[in-house]
Amino acid sequence: MTPAELYFTTLIELIPDAQPGKMFGALCMKMPNGKSGAMFWKDHLVVRLQGKEMEMALALSGARIFEPMEGRPMNGWVQVPFAHKNKWMAFAKQSAATAALLEKKPAKKKK
């Protein structure tokens, strides 16, 4: 486990109601509604941000809009390098709070 991954797993433990999960096969922070609050991707924190928080995150060196596949940006998701780990907790808390407000998708009907 890399230092960045260890740090991310600690964030999951410190954020209320967050549980470990998977998103795109990567470790993520799931909220009770099943939505992802943050994700760990190639030693980066990936968070759902908006407005001022997004601007602050994108202003950090090496930060960028998250693209799980080249040329396929995920609007509203920012990738923040481990070099800025001192900002990870604040961004993860904001992202988790945003995810917790999202509506849970209804279960698919079985045929």
N, C-alpha and C positions, 0 to 999 in steps of 0.2 A: 504494500500500500504506500503510495507516494505521500509526502507531507501535505500536499494540496488535498488529496482524497481524505486523509485523516482529518484535516481541518474541516472539510465539508461535512463529514459524518458527525463531527462535534456540533456543527451548526444545527443539524437536524435534531439532535438531542436537546438543544437549548431553546428551540422555538416551540412554543406551546401548540399542542395538537398536531404537530408535524410527525410523520412516520416515514421511514425509508421506503422507496419504491423504485420503479424503473420507468424510463421514458427513452425511446429510441435505443433501448438496450443499455442505457447508461443509468447510473445511480441518480435518483432524484428525491425530492422532498414532496411527499403527498399530503394533501390536506384532507380532513374528514369527508369532504364532498367528492373525493377522488381526483381532484384537479392537482396538477403539479405546481408547487410553489417556487421551486428552483431546481436546477439540475447541475450535475458535475460533468463537464465535458472537456477532455484533454487538458487537465490541470487548470480549467477555467470554471468560474461560477457563471451559470446562465440563469438570468432572472427576467421576470415579466415586470417591466416598469413603464411609466408614462410621465409625461410632462417634465417637470423640473428634475425629478429623480433620473429620468432617462437621459436628459441633457448632461447631468452631473456624471453619470456613468460613462457616457460616450466621450466625455472630455478627458477621461483617463487614458494614459498612453497604452496602446495595445488593445483597448476595448473597441468592440464593433458590434454591429447588428449580427445576431446569431444566424448562421446558415448551416443547418444540419447536412445539406448537400450543396455543393458549389452552385451558385446561381439561384438558390431557393431560400431567400431570406425569410425569416419568421418575424413579421411585424410585431413590435412590442416586446421582443426578447433581445436582451443585451448580453454579450459574452464579456466577462471581466477577468483578466489574467490574475493568477495567484500573486503576482507582484503587488497587487492592491488588496491583499487579504484583510488589511485593517478596515476596509470598507465593506467587506463581504457580509458581515452580520447585519448592518443597516439595510443593505440592498435585499438580502434574503428575507428579513422581517417584512419589508415593504411588499415584496413579491408574494410572500405567503399570505399576507393580509388581502392582497388583491385576488389571489386564487381562491381564498376562502369565501369570497363574496360571489363567486361565479355559480351559476345554476348547475346542479348536478343533472347530467343527461339521464333521461328515463331509460330504464332497462329495455333492451330489444325483446320483442315478442318472439317466443319460440313457435316454430311452425309445426 
